[in-house]
């Protein structure tokens, strides 16, 4: 004999609430007090109630799906999984599910958008890996599709005209540089990515800003900089982001007089640590950084994920806001023995 189907009315009776309240908890949980939400969720779990997704889509006109691309791993140092975990968890709490897709470049990702919209009709997209000339955002905006980017719209005036959440890389490297200055280092090098990387240039700017505040003026190119008194002070090198190039760049900077190094990523910092006994600070606070004792800047990825879902919930359920949400979060310096 087939078990009797559990209905929304059964859940309402068990939780001692109205059917509309149960519906609100399932479809628009922000409308219901946390105490009531918890009582309804407990009743759902106890009774084994399963939402009919097809019926809910017909009723609300929404799929309750958020789409996000899986980032490619580079040098085993990708921290995207932490963001993805936080996104999936916070989306579930808001009544949404996350669907994943892969793409090699902007055009293939746009083609994937089209496929997903035809097959699954996601309510919104979370874009990652933003860069100069990013055509993905204009494609979505032209079709009036809801989306948020984890990353700023580089090159756009006044923060751009779409919602985004990002981590302030410049504030992070400025804090790292001040930490080394306070430790007595006057010749602090920077190892970055090629010029033109939005994230990389942002992280470099924090290092430069902190040095300028200490009367150490870095030059924009791969050359030695000098203090206001003419003494050799700070240096920088650009790399492809690999540990191998990080080591090569670090050897050059140490030979030129650098006594400490700030790096654009943990991958670069891992290579820099092999170049000599100078303090090195990375960025991203990967598990490798923790394992080897590398001082690094930690991004609040779980908070970023929560904010992305909150922005999308506002777009989807509270109508369009007067202006797009722009959220800039602060990284924290995790100090270990190497700095």
Order of alpha helices (4+ residues) and beta strands (2+ residues): alpha-alpha-alpha-alpha-beta-alpha-beta-alpha-beta-alpha-beta-beta-alpha-beta-alpha-beta-beta-beta-alpha-beta-alpha-beta-alpha-beta-alpha-beta-beta
